[in-house]
């Protein structure tokens, strides 16, 4: 029974320690319940009764609850005084609740290097927690004692009972403007070991923000020289956004978790978004009306998170230059980050490029534009003279480009993917991007390109009269393979029939082989919608309008091209009115539409349909009657007008080539125009092929360009300049003519002049095979005209027209050519640049060679 007397109660009668000497009731009561020795229990009971009696005797009828409230203090006031002192150092319940809500529902207010930095930055506290990067702990401001207190190791943010935000749901995406709190009067500085600050009036810095590895951020209008990405431990510089004091707008993807330190000026509206520019555009972010705390939230459909850069079958096309970063008054010198003072020039900040990626440069001044590798070593200056450069550039090493241009130039553009890919972009604004397939999918392209300024109201501006005013055109050329004239806007004083022409401008500033059409115009303003007329325009061509009014107008800053009787070419062997640049406005503009998908497919079908008859005709051509000698050598069988038979070897011993500037030009010391070196022009390529078959063959570059330019003296040109290169033993004669047959005067007698030329050649070289190579600068109808003339004459026509319509076969502005004498020639003339480049010369040579019989 004794062991069960306290059944149901725990830990009774198990205290074997002696009873302590105390008057504390709680200790005595505990002893009564737990002491194992009866003497101790009885003593505790007795002492408790004595204390109770004593208290009652001293305090009379004092409530026993008050006596109990004294606890270990002698009197109740003593304990109350102590409680009051403790409360003075404590926050109110309301304050604690508000601070806990702030702490649990927000990410860190900031992340600073240390507690000391937190105390300096927020001496009067802050609404939220702040993390010290050197310890990884978070701190809150205790309003009671006005000090920052440690809250423990920061790992992740907490959630209130009913709080759900974009940050803690894994199926949402949010866009947030991250720069919030700012401190005026100082900027950030990196001192090679840690981040610090520097006092400076008129500047400000934002509280640092954490950025995550691999995430894309859009930084707008930050001062790059005082803005940094620093490693999370605060000990390493990951990126400095500029080496010079420039406004920087860029996308940035940190290679590791970092802290972002941004400096700015009060009126520059710096912004940092946790999204790319493309994402911001898709979210319709209004940059002109954006609160500091901007955040958007979207719950997307399930998608496959694959970056375009990771797909092997696409290229990313993107416009990389932000015009807002253009800084007037300097030009890059090419010596590191050095500049020249130049009030009419301006610079763009560093633009980083990747090795092996092609970038299209538009409107850069080559002489003050330079490429450096990552170490700062200059690898390229884009021109040795002051010319406007438009070209593709593929760096061989990772690095950056420093771009300069004149303030009067059109804004610079850099197209990731190359200039030929620019048509994929909806526009050429900064950040505009598209995905271009490496697989030739047929995609519709309905975009239209404007040429020239809006002519509305031009009749109310100041008029300048120019006698014998001829053709006029905006300066800009069509820069895609094929398009169609869509809309023409023109103002004329008098109604009537007016000429329009589509064509190129050559190195002599003459319009080459224009395709002329006519339109009826009413007096005043006219808008012609001619897309349905299929007026084709090809790469490098322009639309020209021939005025009857002899009038140009006050310009709003644009530049145009015009033609009049007072400006004619003085270049030897050429004649005609030149197109020259003017600062006057012209009453004419137009738009060009890209060819549609159906049109592209139709062109492909037409080319395919031609393959079989061409192959058949080629086989017949190759079946020219042959006689094989005992040693296996093949000879052509020839017959003269008297029926006499003779033979000639298929492999020539003597060849003469006559042509225009594509064959040879004095500006290039006799080299083919726009080839990059003597061994790159089509003549040398054809010659080398012939020599590979017969090393002793003589291949002569003849002189006959005046046959085109001087139509009234074609017999004189043949006798004085061509005949000397011909002889009875000449096996092949190549005529590369037609490009400069660009006026009615030069074209009117071709049906007799070409047969005459062929007869003169055959009289001098009766066994020669004759090839007519053409025509690079021409219209399709003119090419067909020359083909028709050649066919009954037994002249093989080598068609090269297609290569003039594709940009990749042309040369480019700023290209440096190596001449036969070892000197260099830089292309600064758009007419020269429109000639075949190395790829074009190679294509011409291949077309000639595949028509040979050997």
RABEL-V259867 format. One record per pair of residues at least 24 apart in sequence whose ideal C-beta (glycine too) atoms are under 8 Angstrom apart, sorted by the first residue. I is the first residue (numbers start at 1). J is the second residue. Records with the same first field share a line. If there is no record, write none. Layout:
# RABEL-V259867
I = J + J
This chain:
# RABEL-V259867
19 = 43 + 44
23 = 47 + 51
24 = 72
25 = 51 + 52 + 68
88 = 144
89 = 144 + 145
90 = 144
91 = 142 + 143 + 144
95 = 143
99 = 140 + 143
101 = 160
102 = 127 + 128 + 129
103 = 128 + 129 + 140 + 151 + 158
104 = 157 + 158 + 159 + 160 + 163
105 = 157 + 158 + 159 + 160 + 163
106 = 157
107 = 157 + 167
108 = 138 + 154 + 210
109 = 181 + 207
110 = 181 + 207 + 208 + 209
111 = 208 + 209 + 210 + 259
112 = 207 + 208
113 = 194 + 195 + 234
115 = 139 + 148 + 150
118 = 148
119 = 148
121 = 183 + 207
122 = 148
126 = 181
129 = 154
133 = 232 + 233 + 234 + 259
134 = 233 + 234
166 = 295 + 297
171 = 299
172 = 297 + 298 + 299 + 300
173 = 297 + 298 + 299 + 300
174 = 274 + 295 + 296 + 297 + 298
175 = 273 + 274 + 275 + 279 + 280 + 283 + 285 + 294 + 295 + 296
176 = 273 + 274 + 294 + 295 + 296
177 = 271 + 272 + 273 + 290 + 291 + 292 + 293 + 294 + 295
178 = 209 + 217 + 260 + 272 + 273 + 274
179 = 206 + 209 + 262 + 270 + 271 + 272 + 292
180 = 206 + 207 + 292 + 293
181 = 206 + 207
182 = 206 + 207 + 264
183 = 207
184 = 266
187 = 223 + 226 + 263
188 = 226 + 227 + 228 + 261 + 262 + 263
189 = 226
190 = 228 + 230 + 237 + 240
192 = 237
193 = 235
194 = 234 + 235
195 = 228 + 230 + 234 + 259 + 261
202 = 265 + 266
203 = 263 + 264 + 265
204 = 263 + 264 + 265 + 266
205 = 261 + 262 + 263 + 264
206 = 261 + 262 + 263 + 264 + 270
208 = 259 + 260 + 261
209 = 259 + 260 + 262 + 272
210 = 257 + 258 + 259 + 260
211 = 252 + 254 + 257 + 258 + 259 + 260 + 274
212 = 254 + 257
213 = 254 + 255 + 256 + 257 + 258
214 = 253 + 254
215 = 253 + 254 + 274
216 = 251 + 252 + 253 + 275 + 276 + 279
217 = 251 + 252 + 253 + 254 + 260 + 272 + 273 + 274 + 275
218 = 250 + 251 + 252 + 271 + 272 + 273 + 275 + 276 + 277 + 279 + 280
219 = 248 + 249 + 250 + 251 + 252 + 262 + 271 + 272
220 = 249 + 269 + 270 + 271 + 272 + 273 + 287
221 = 247 + 248 + 249 + 264 + 268 + 269 + 270 + 271 + 324
222 = 247 + 248 + 249 + 262 + 263 + 264 + 270 + 272
223 = 247 + 248 + 263 + 264 + 265 + 268 + 270
224 = 248 + 349
226 = 263
227 = 260 + 261 + 262 + 263
228 = 260 + 261
229 = 254 + 258 + 259 + 260 + 261
230 = 258 + 259 + 260 + 261
231 = 256 + 258 + 259
232 = 256 + 257 + 258 + 259
234 = 259
242 = 349 + 350
243 = 337 + 350
244 = 337 + 349
246 = 325 + 327 + 349
247 = 324 + 325 + 327 + 349
248 = 325 + 349
249 = 322 + 324 + 325 + 430
250 = 322
251 = 276 + 277 + 431
277 = 430 + 431
278 = 431 + 433
281 = 431
308 = 435
312 = 438
313 = 437 + 438 + 439
314 = 435 + 436 + 437 + 438
315 = 417 + 421 + 435 + 436 + 437 + 438
316 = 416 + 417 + 433 + 434 + 435 + 436
317 = 415 + 416 + 417 + 421 + 422 + 424 + 425 + 433 + 434 + 435 + 436
318 = 415 + 416 + 417 + 425 + 431 + 432 + 433 + 434
319 = 413 + 414 + 415 + 416 + 422 + 425 + 428 + 429 + 430 + 431 + 432 + 433
320 = 351 + 359 + 414 + 415 + 416 + 430
321 = 348 + 351 + 403 + 411 + 412 + 413 + 414 + 430
322 = 430 + 431
323 = 411 + 412 + 430
324 = 430
325 = 349
326 = 411 + 412
328 = 407
330 = 404
331 = 365 + 368 + 404
332 = 368 + 369 + 370 + 402 + 403 + 404
333 = 368
334 = 368 + 370 + 378 + 381 + 402
336 = 376
337 = 402
340 = 368
344 = 406 + 407 + 408
345 = 404 + 405 + 406 + 407
346 = 404 + 405 + 406 + 407
347 = 402 + 403 + 404
348 = 402 + 403 + 404 + 412
350 = 400 + 401 + 402
351 = 400 + 401 + 403 + 414
352 = 398 + 399 + 400
353 = 395 + 398 + 399 + 400 + 401
354 = 395 + 398
355 = 395 + 396 + 397 + 398
356 = 394 + 395 + 396
357 = 394 + 395 + 416
358 = 392 + 393 + 394 + 417 + 418
359 = 392 + 393 + 394 + 395 + 401 + 414 + 415 + 416 + 417 + 418
360 = 391 + 392 + 393 + 413 + 414 + 415 + 417 + 418 + 419 + 420 + 421 + 422
361 = 389 + 390 + 391 + 392 + 393 + 403 + 412 + 413 + 414 + 419
362 = 390 + 410 + 412 + 413 + 414 + 415 + 419 + 422
363 = 388 + 390 + 405 + 409 + 410 + 411 + 412 + 413
364 = 388 + 389 + 390 + 403 + 404 + 405 + 412
365 = 389 + 404 + 405 + 406 + 409
366 = 814
368 = 404
369 = 401 + 402 + 403 + 404
370 = 401 + 402
371 = 395 + 399 + 400 + 401 + 402
372 = 399 + 400 + 401 + 402
373 = 397 + 398 + 399
374 = 398 + 399 + 400
382 = 814
383 = 814 + 826
384 = 816 + 824 + 826
385 = 826 + 828
387 = 813 + 814 + 826 + 828
388 = 813
389 = 813 + 814
390 = 419 + 812 + 813 + 814
391 = 419 + 812 + 813 + 814 + 815
392 = 418 + 419 + 420 + 812
419 = 479 + 807
420 = 807 + 808
422 = 479
423 = 447 + 480 + 594
442 = 597 + 600 + 601
443 = 597
444 = 596 + 597
445 = 594 + 595 + 596 + 597
446 = 593 + 594 + 596
447 = 593 + 594
448 = 486 + 487 + 591 + 592 + 593 + 594
449 = 478 + 483 + 591 + 592
450 = 589 + 591
451 = 476 + 478 + 542 + 543 + 589 + 590 + 591 + 592
452 = 476 + 558 + 560 + 586 + 588 + 589 + 590
453 = 556 + 558 + 585 + 589
454 = 589
455 = 489 + 490 + 491 + 525 + 585 + 587 + 588 + 589
456 = 525
458 = 491 + 553 + 585 + 587
459 = 491 + 524 + 587
461 = 553 + 554 + 585
462 = 553 + 554
463 = 551 + 552 + 553
464 = 551 + 552 + 553 + 554 + 584
465 = 550 + 551
466 = 550 + 551 + 552 + 562 + 564
467 = 550 + 564 + 565 + 566
468 = 550 + 564 + 565 + 566
469 = 547 + 549 + 550 + 551 + 552 + 562 + 563 + 564
470 = 546 + 547 + 562 + 563 + 564 + 565 + 577
471 = 501 + 511 + 544 + 545 + 546 + 562 + 563 + 577 + 579
472 = 544 + 545 + 546 + 547 + 552 + 560 + 561 + 562 + 563 + 586 + 588
473 = 542 + 543 + 544 + 545 + 560 + 561 + 579 + 586 + 588
474 = 542 + 558 + 560 + 561 + 586 + 588 + 589 + 590
475 = 559 + 560 + 561 + 581
476 = 542
477 = 540 + 541 + 542 + 830
478 = 537 + 538 + 539 + 540 + 541 + 542 + 592
479 = 539 + 540 + 807
480 = 539 + 594 + 807
481 = 538 + 539 + 805 + 806 + 807
482 = 536 + 537 + 538 + 539 + 595 + 603 + 805
483 = 536 + 537 + 538 + 592 + 593 + 594 + 595
484 = 531 + 534 + 535 + 536 + 537 + 592 + 593 + 595
485 = 530 + 531 + 533 + 535 + 537 + 543 + 590 + 591 + 592 + 593
486 = 529 + 530 + 531 + 590 + 591 + 592 + 593
487 = 527 + 528 + 529 + 530 + 531 + 590 + 591
488 = 519 + 526 + 527 + 528 + 530 + 543 + 545 + 588 + 589 + 590
489 = 525 + 526 + 527 + 528 + 588 + 589 + 590
490 = 521 + 525 + 526 + 528 + 545 + 587 + 588 + 589
491 = 524 + 525 + 526 + 587 + 588
492 = 521 + 522 + 523 + 524 + 526 + 547 + 548 + 549 + 587
493 = 523 + 548 + 549 + 551
494 = 523 + 548 + 549
495 = 520 + 521 + 522 + 523
496 = 520 + 521 + 548
497 = 521
498 = 545 + 546 + 547 + 548
499 = 545 + 546
500 = 543 + 544 + 545 + 546
501 = 543 + 544 + 546
502 = 535 + 536 + 537 + 541 + 542 + 543 + 544 + 779
503 = 541 + 542 + 544 + 742 + 777 + 779
504 = 540 + 541 + 542 + 777 + 804 + 831 + 834
505 = 542 + 561 + 579 + 830 + 831 + 834
506 = 661 + 739 + 740 + 777 + 831 + 834
507 = 661 + 665 + 667 + 673 + 829 + 831 + 832 + 834 + 835
508 = 569 + 571 + 574 + 578 + 831
509 = 569 + 578 + 579 + 580 + 831
510 = 569 + 574 + 576 + 577 + 578 + 579 + 742
511 = 544 + 563 + 576 + 579 + 742
512 = 739 + 740 + 742 + 777 + 778
513 = 739 + 741 + 742 + 775 + 777 + 778 + 779 + 782
514 = 544 + 742 + 779
515 = 779 + 781
531 = 593
537 = 592
538 = 804 + 805
539 = 804 + 805 + 806 + 807 + 810
540 = 804 + 807 + 810 + 834
543 = 590 + 592
545 = 586 + 588
547 = 586 + 587 + 588
549 = 587
551 = 587
552 = 582 + 584 + 585 + 586 + 587
553 = 584 + 585 + 586 + 587
554 = 584 + 585
555 = 583 + 584 + 585
556 = 585
558 = 585
559 = 583
560 = 584 + 585 + 586
562 = 586
573 = 705 + 706 + 709 + 710
574 = 709 + 740
575 = 709
576 = 742 + 743
621 = 796 + 851
622 = 853
624 = 853
626 = 650
636 = 853
638 = 767
640 = 766
646 = 767
648 = 731 + 767
649 = 731
650 = 853 + 854
651 = 693 + 694 + 697 + 854
652 = 690 + 694 + 697 + 731 + 732 + 854
653 = 694 + 696 + 697 + 698 + 729 + 731
654 = 697 + 698 + 699 + 700 + 727 + 729 + 730 + 731 + 732
655 = 687 + 690 + 697 + 698 + 699 + 700 + 730 + 731 + 732 + 733 + 734
656 = 700 + 702 + 725 + 726 + 730 + 732 + 733 + 734 + 765
657 = 683 + 686 + 699 + 700 + 701 + 702 + 733 + 734 + 736
658 = 702 + 703 + 704 + 707 + 722 + 725 + 733 + 734 + 735 + 736 + 737
659 = 704 + 705 + 734 + 735 + 736 + 737 + 773
660 = 705 + 708 + 736 + 737 + 739 + 740
661 = 705 + 739 + 835
662 = 736 + 739 + 776 + 835 + 836 + 844
663 = 701 + 736
664 = 701 + 703 + 705
667 = 825 + 832
668 = 817 + 819 + 825
669 = 819 + 820 + 821 + 823
670 = 701 + 820
671 = 817 + 819 + 820
672 = 836 + 841
673 = 832 + 835 + 836
674 = 810 + 811 + 815 + 817 + 827 + 832 + 833 + 835 + 836 + 837 + 840
675 = 817 + 836 + 837 + 838 + 841
676 = 811 + 815 + 816 + 817 + 818 + 837 + 838
677 = 817 + 818
678 = 818 + 819 + 820
680 = 838 + 841 + 842
681 = 841
682 = 836 + 841 + 842 + 844 + 845 + 848
685 = 841 + 842 + 845
686 = 734 + 845 + 848 + 849
689 = 845 + 849 + 852
693 = 854
700 = 725
704 = 735 + 737
705 = 740
707 = 737 + 757
708 = 737 + 738 + 739 + 740 + 741 + 746
709 = 740 + 746
711 = 745 + 746 + 748 + 749 + 753
714 = 753 + 756 + 757
715 = 756 + 760
718 = 757 + 760
723 = 760 + 764
726 = 761 + 764 + 765 + 768
727 = 764 + 765
728 = 764 + 765 + 766 + 767
729 = 765
730 = 764 + 765 + 767 + 768
731 = 767 + 768 + 769
732 = 768 + 769 + 770 + 771 + 852
733 = 761 + 765 + 768 + 769 + 770 + 771
734 = 770 + 771 + 773 + 848
735 = 770 + 771 + 772 + 773 + 795
736 = 772 + 773 + 774
737 = 772 + 774
738 = 772 + 774 + 775 + 777 + 778 + 782 + 783 + 786
739 = 774 + 775 + 776 + 777 + 778
740 = 777
741 = 782
742 = 777
747 = 782
750 = 785 + 786 + 789
751 = 789
754 = 786 + 789 + 790 + 793
755 = 789 + 793
758 = 793 + 795
769 = 796 + 853
770 = 794 + 795 + 796
771 = 795 + 796 + 797 + 798 + 848 + 851
772 = 796 + 797 + 798
773 = 798 + 800 + 844 + 847 + 848
774 = 798 + 799 + 800 + 801
775 = 800 + 801
776 = 800 + 801 + 803 + 804 + 835 + 836 + 844
777 = 804
778 = 804
796 = 851
798 = 847 + 848 + 851
799 = 847
800 = 843 + 844 + 847
803 = 836 + 840 + 843 + 844
808 = 839
809 = 836 + 837 + 839 + 840 + 843
810 = 834 + 835 + 836 + 837 + 840
811 = 835 + 836 + 837 + 840
812 = 837
